C-alpha cells in the first residue's frame, strides 16, 4: 500500500493554519528546515513516522487526524470533517447534501454488485 503523501501534507497544512502558525514557525518547532516543511505540506517528499509525531505534537492534533486519508478505520476523523463541512449550511443545503450522499451510496452499492458479477 502506498501512502497518500499529498493527503498527509494537506492535512498538516490545514492543521498548521488552524493553529495560527507559519511554515517557518512550524519548522522551528520541529527542528526542520522551512523548505523541508514546505515539501512535506505539498506531498513532494516522504515524511517519517517520527516527523509525523513531532508535527502532531507541535500542532496539538492526533497523528490519526494527519493520517486519516490513509487509515481505513478513521471514521471519527472523517465524521468531524463532514461535521465541519456542514457547519455553515442552512437546513435546505443539509437536506440537499443528504440526498446527494444517498444517491452516491446507491451508486456505490450498484457498482459493487456489478463488480461482483464479473
MARBA-3410 file (N, C-alpha, C, O; in Angstrom, 1 decimal):
118
0.8,-1.2,0.0,0.0,0.0,0.0,0.9,1.2,0.0,1.8,1.4,0.8 ~ 0.6,2.1,-0.9,1.3,3.4,-1.0,0.6,4.4,-0.1,-0.6,4.5,-0.1 ~ 1.4,5.2,0.6,0.8,6.3,1.4,0.5,7.5,0.5,1.2,7.8,-0.4 ~ -0.6,8.2,0.9,-1.0,9.4,0.1,-0.3,10.6,0.8,-0.9,11.2,1.7 ~ 0.9,10.8,0.4,1.7,11.9,1.0,1.1,13.3,0.7,1.3,14.2,1.5
0.4,13.4,-0.4,-0.2,14.7,-0.7,-1.4,14.9,0.3,-1.6,16.0,0.8 ~ -2.1,13.9,0.6,-3.2,14.0,1.6,-2.7,14.3,3.0,-3.3,15.1,3.7 ~ -1.6,13.6,3.3,-1.0,13.9,4.7,-0.5,15.4,4.7,-0.8,16.1,5.7 ~ 0.1,15.8,3.6,0.6,17.2,3.6,-0.5,18.2,3.7,-0.4,19.2,4.3 ~ -1.6,17.9,3.0,-2.8,18.8,3.0,-3.3,18.9,4.4,-3.7,20.0,4.9
-3.4,17.8,5.1,-4.0,17.8,6.5,-3.0,18.5,7.4,-3.4,19.2,8.4 ~ -1.7,18.4,7.2,-0.7,19.1,8.0,-0.9,20.6,7.8,-0.9,21.4,8.8 ~ -1.0,21.0,6.6,-1.1,22.4,6.2,-2.4,23.0,6.9,-2.4,24.1,7.5 ~ -3.5,22.3,6.8,-4.8,22.7,7.4,-4.6,22.9,8.9,-5.0,23.9,9.5 ~ -4.0,21.9,9.5,-3.8,21.9,11.0,-2.9,23.1,11.4,-3.1,23.7,12.4
-1.8,23.3,10.6,-0.9,24.4,10.8,-1.6,25.7,10.8,-1.4,26.6,11.6 ~ -2.4,25.9,9.7,-3.1,27.2,9.6,-4.1,27.4,10.7,-4.2,28.5,11.3 ~ -4.8,26.3,11.1,-5.8,26.4,12.2,-5.1,26.8,13.5,-5.6,27.5,14.4 ~ -3.8,26.3,13.6,-3.0,26.6,14.8,-2.4,28.0,14.8,-1.8,28.5,15.8 ~ -2.6,28.7,13.7,-2.1,30.1,13.5,-0.6,30.1,13.4,0.0,31.1,13.8
0.0,29.1,12.8,1.5,29.1,12.6,1.9,29.2,11.2,1.1,28.8,10.3 ~ 3.0,29.9,10.9,3.5,29.9,9.6,4.4,28.6,9.4,4.6,27.9,10.3 ~ 4.7,28.4,8.1,5.6,27.2,7.9,6.9,27.4,8.6,7.5,26.4,9.2 ~ 7.4,28.6,8.7,8.7,28.9,9.4,8.6,28.5,10.9,9.5,27.9,11.5 ~ 7.5,28.9,11.5,7.3,28.7,12.9,7.2,27.2,13.2,7.7,26.7,14.1
6.4,26.5,12.3,6.3,25.0,12.5,7.6,24.3,12.3,8.0,23.5,13.1 ~ 8.4,24.8,11.3,9.7,24.2,11.0,10.6,24.4,12.3,11.3,23.4,12.6 ~ 10.5,25.5,12.9,11.4,25.8,14.0,10.9,24.9,15.2,11.8,24.3,15.9 ~ 9.6,24.7,15.4,9.2,23.9,16.5,9.6,22.4,16.4,9.8,21.7,17.4 ~ 9.7,21.9,15.1,10.0,20.5,14.9,11.4,20.3,14.4,11.8,19.2,14.0
12.2,21.3,14.4,13.6,21.3,14.0,13.9,20.8,12.6,14.7,19.9,12.4 ~ 13.1,21.3,11.7,13.3,21.0,10.3,13.5,22.4,9.5,13.2,23.4,10.1 ~ 14.0,22.3,8.3,14.1,23.5,7.5,12.8,23.9,7.0,11.9,23.0,6.9 ~ 12.6,25.1,6.7,11.3,25.6,6.1,11.1,24.9,4.8,9.9,24.6,4.5 ~ 12.1,24.7,4.0,12.0,24.1,2.7,11.5,22.7,2.8,10.6,22.2,2.1
12.0,21.9,3.8,11.6,20.5,4.0,10.1,20.5,4.5,9.3,19.7,4.1 ~ 9.8,21.5,5.4,8.4,21.6,5.9,7.5,21.9,4.7,6.4,21.3,4.6 ~ 7.9,22.7,3.8,7.1,23.0,2.6,6.9,21.8,1.7,5.8,21.5,1.2 ~ 8.0,21.0,1.6,7.9,19.8,0.8,7.0,18.8,1.4,6.3,18.0,0.7 ~ 7.0,18.7,2.7,6.0,17.8,3.4,4.6,18.2,3.1,3.7,17.4,2.8
4.3,19.5,3.2,3.0,20.0,3.0,2.5,19.8,1.6,1.3,19.7,1.3 ~ 3.4,19.9,0.6,3.0,19.7,-0.8,3.0,18.2,-1.2,2.5,17.8,-2.3 ~ 3.5,17.3,-0.3,3.5,15.9,-0.6,4.6,15.5,-1.5,4.6,14.4,-2.1 ~ 5.6,16.4,-1.7,6.6,16.1,-2.7,7.8,15.4,-2.0,8.8,15.1,-2.7 ~ 7.7,15.1,-0.7,8.7,14.3,0.0,8.0,13.4,0.9,6.9,13.6,1.4
8.6,12.2,1.2,8.1,11.3,2.2,8.4,11.8,3.6,9.4,12.3,3.8 ~ 7.4,11.6,4.4,7.6,12.1,5.8,7.7,10.9,6.7,6.9,9.9,6.6 ~ 8.6,10.9,7.6,8.8,9.7,8.5,7.8,9.8,9.6,7.1,10.8,9.9 ~ 7.6,8.6,10.2,6.7,8.5,11.4,7.1,9.4,12.5,6.3,10.1,13.1 ~ 8.4,9.5,12.7,9.0,10.4,13.8,8.6,11.8,13.5,8.2,12.5,14.4
8.7,12.2,12.3,8.3,13.6,11.9,6.8,13.8,12.0,6.4,14.9,12.5 ~ 6.0,12.9,11.6,4.5,13.0,11.8,4.2,13.2,13.2,3.3,14.0,13.6 ~ 4.8,12.4,14.1,4.5,12.5,15.6,5.0,13.9,16.1,4.3,14.6,16.8 ~ 6.1,14.4,15.6,6.6,15.7,16.0,5.6,16.8,15.5,5.3,17.7,16.3 ~ 5.2,16.7,14.3,4.2,17.7,13.8,2.9,17.6,14.5,2.4,18.6,14.9
2.4,16.4,14.8,1.1,16.3,15.5,1.2,16.9,16.9,0.3,17.6,17.3 ~ 2.3,16.6,17.6,2.5,17.2,18.9,2.6,18.7,18.8,2.1,19.5,19.7 ~ 3.4,19.3,17.9,3.5,20.7,17.7,2.2,21.4,17.4,2.0,22.5,17.8 ~ 1.4,20.7,16.6,0.1,21.3,16.2,-1.1,20.9,17.1,-2.2,21.4,16.9 ~ -0.8,20.1,18.2,-1.8,19.7,19.1,-3.0,19.0,18.5,-4.1,19.3,18.7
-2.6,18.1,17.5,-3.6,17.2,16.9,-3.2,15.8,17.0,-2.0,15.5,17.4 ~ -4.0,14.8,16.7,-3.6,13.4,16.8,-3.0,13.0,15.5,-3.3,13.6,14.4 ~ -2.1,12.1,15.5,-1.5,11.5,14.3,-2.6,11.0,13.4,-2.5,11.0,12.2 ~ -3.6,10.4,14.0,-4.7,9.9,13.2,-5.4,11.0,12.4,-5.8,10.7,11.2 ~ -5.4,12.2,12.9,-6.0,13.3,12.1,-5.2,13.6,10.9,-5.7,13.9,9.8
-3.9,13.5,11.0,-3.0,13.8,9.9,-2.9,12.6,8.9,-2.7,12.8,7.7 ~ -3.2,11.4,9.4,-3.1,10.2,8.5,-4.4,9.7,8.0,-4.5,8.7,7.4 ~ -5.5,10.4,8.4,-6.9,9.9,8.1,-7.1,9.4,6.7,-7.9,8.5,6.5 ~ -6.5,10.1,5.7,-6.8,9.6,4.3,-6.1,8.3,4.0,-6.4,7.7,3.0 ~ -5.2,7.8,4.9,-4.5,6.6,4.7,-5.0,5.5,5.6,-4.6,4.3,5.4
-5.8,5.8,6.6,-6.2,4.8,7.6,-7.6,4.4,7.3,-8.5,5.3,7.3 ~ -7.9,3.1,7.1,-9.2,2.7,6.8,-10.2,2.9,7.9,-11.3,3.3,7.7 ~ -9.7,2.7,9.1,-10.6,2.8,10.3,-10.4,4.1,11.0,-10.1,4.1,12.2 ~ -10.6,5.2,10.3,-10.5,6.5,10.9,-11.8,7.3,10.8,-11.8,8.5,10.5 ~ -12.9,6.6,11.0,-14.2,7.2,10.8,-14.5,8.4,11.7,-15.2,9.4,11.3
-13.9,8.5,12.9,-14.2,9.6,13.8,-13.6,10.9,13.2,-14.2,12.0,13.3 ~ -12.4,10.8,12.6,-11.9,12.0,11.9,-12.7,12.4,10.7,-12.9,13.6,10.5 ~ -13.1,11.4,9.9,-14.0,11.7,8.8,-15.3,12.3,9.2,-15.8,13.2,8.6 ~ -15.9,11.8,10.3,-17.1,12.4,10.8,-16.9,13.8,11.2,-17.8,14.7,10.9 ~ -15.8,14.1,11.8,-15.5,15.5,12.2,-15.3,16.4,11.0,-15.8,17.5,11.0
-14.7,15.8,9.9,-14.5,16.6,8.7,-15.9,16.9,8.1,-16.1,18.0,7.6 ~ -16.8,15.9,8.1,-18.1,16.1,7.5,-18.9,17.1,8.3,-19.5,18.0,7.8 ~ -18.8,17.0,9.6,-19.5,18.0,10.5,-19.0,19.4,10.3,-19.8,20.3,10.2 ~ -17.7,19.6,10.1,-17.2,20.9,9.8,-17.6,21.4,8.5,-18.0,22.6,8.3 ~ -17.7,20.5,7.5,-18.2,20.9,6.1,-19.6,21.4,6.2,-20.0,22.3,5.4
-20.4,20.8,7.1,-21.8,21.1,7.2,-22.1,22.3,8.1,-23.3,22.8,8.2 ~ -21.1,22.7,8.9,-21.4,23.7,9.9,-21.9,25.0,9.5,-22.6,25.7,10.2 ~ -21.6,25.4,8.2,-22.1,26.7,7.8,-23.3,26.5,6.8,-23.7,27.5,6.1 ~ -23.9,25.3,6.8,-25.0,25.1,5.9,-26.4,25.3,6.6,-26.5,25.1,7.8 ~ -27.3,25.9,5.8,-28.7,26.0,6.3,-29.4,24.7,6.1,-28.9,23.7,5.5
-30.6,24.6,6.6,-31.4,23.3,6.5,-31.6,22.9,5.1,-31.5,21.7,4.8 ~ -31.8,23.8,4.2,-32.0,23.4,2.8,-30.8,22.7,2.2,-30.8,21.7,1.6 ~ -29.6,23.3,2.5,-28.4,22.7,2.0,-28.1,21.4,2.6,-27.6,20.5,1.9 ~ -28.3,21.2,3.9,-28.1,20.0,4.6,-29.0,18.9,4.0,-28.5,17.8,3.8 ~ -30.3,19.2,3.7,-31.1,18.2,3.1,-30.7,17.8,1.7,-30.7,16.7,1.3
-30.2,18.8,0.9,-29.7,18.6,-0.4,-28.5,17.7,-0.4,-28.4,16.8,-1.2 ~ -27.6,18.0,0.5,-26.4,17.2,0.6,-26.7,15.8,1.1,-26.1,14.8,0.6 ~ -27.7,15.6,1.9,-28.1,14.3,2.4,-28.6,13.5,1.2,-28.3,12.3,1.1 ~ -29.4,14.1,0.3,-29.9,13.4,-0.9,-28.8,13.0,-1.8,-28.8,12.0,-2.4 ~ -27.8,13.9,-2.0,-26.6,13.6,-2.8,-25.8,12.4,-2.2,-25.4,11.5,-3.0
-25.7,12.4,-0.9,-24.9,11.3,-0.3,-25.7,10.0,-0.5,-25.1,9.0,-0.8 ~ -27.0,10.0,-0.3,-27.8,8.8,-0.5,-27.7,8.3,-1.9,-27.6,7.1,-2.2 ~ -27.7,9.2,-2.9,-27.5,8.8,-4.3,-26.2,8.2,-4.5,-26.0,7.2,-5.3 ~ -25.1,8.8,-3.9,-23.8,8.3,-4.1,-23.7,6.9,-3.5,-23.0,6.0,-4.0 ~ -24.3,6.7,-2.3,-24.3,5.4,-1.7,-24.9,4.3,-2.6,-24.4,3.2,-2.7
-26.1,4.7,-3.1,-26.8,3.8,-4.0,-25.9,3.4,-5.2,-25.8,2.3,-5.7 ~ -25.2,4.4,-5.8,-24.4,4.2,-7.0,-23.2,3.3,-6.6,-22.8,2.4,-7.4 ~ -22.6,3.4,-5.4,-21.5,2.6,-4.9,-22.0,1.2,-4.7,-21.3,0.2,-5.1 ~ -23.2,1.0,-4.2,-23.8,-0.3,-4.0,-24.0,-1.0,-5.3,-23.7,-2.2,-5.5 ~ -24.5,-0.3,-6.3,-24.8,-0.8,-7.6,-23.5,-1.2,-8.3,-23.3,-2.3,-8.9
-22.5,-0.4,-8.1,-21.1,-0.7,-8.7,-20.5,-1.9,-8.1,-20.0,-2.7,-8.8 ~ -20.7,-2.1,-6.8,-20.2,-3.3,-6.1,-20.9,-4.5,-6.6,-20.2,-5.5,-6.8 ~ -22.2,-4.4,-6.8,-22.9,-5.6,-7.3,-22.5,-5.9,-8.7,-22.3,-7.1,-9.0 ~ -22.2,-4.9,-9.5,-21.8,-5.2,-10.9,-20.4,-5.8,-10.9,-20.1,-6.7,-11.7 ~ -19.5,-5.3,-10.0,-18.1,-5.9,-10.0,-18.1,-7.3,-9.5,-17.3,-8.2,-10.0
-19.1,-7.6,-8.6,-19.1,-9.0,-8.0,-19.7,-10.0,-9.0,-19.5,-11.2,-8.9 ~ -20.4,-9.5,-10.1,-20.9,-10.4,-11.1,-19.8,-10.8,-12.1,-20.0,-11.8,-12.8 ~ -18.7,-10.1,-12.1,-17.7,-10.4,-13.1,-16.9,-11.7,-12.7,-16.0,-12.1,-13.4
END
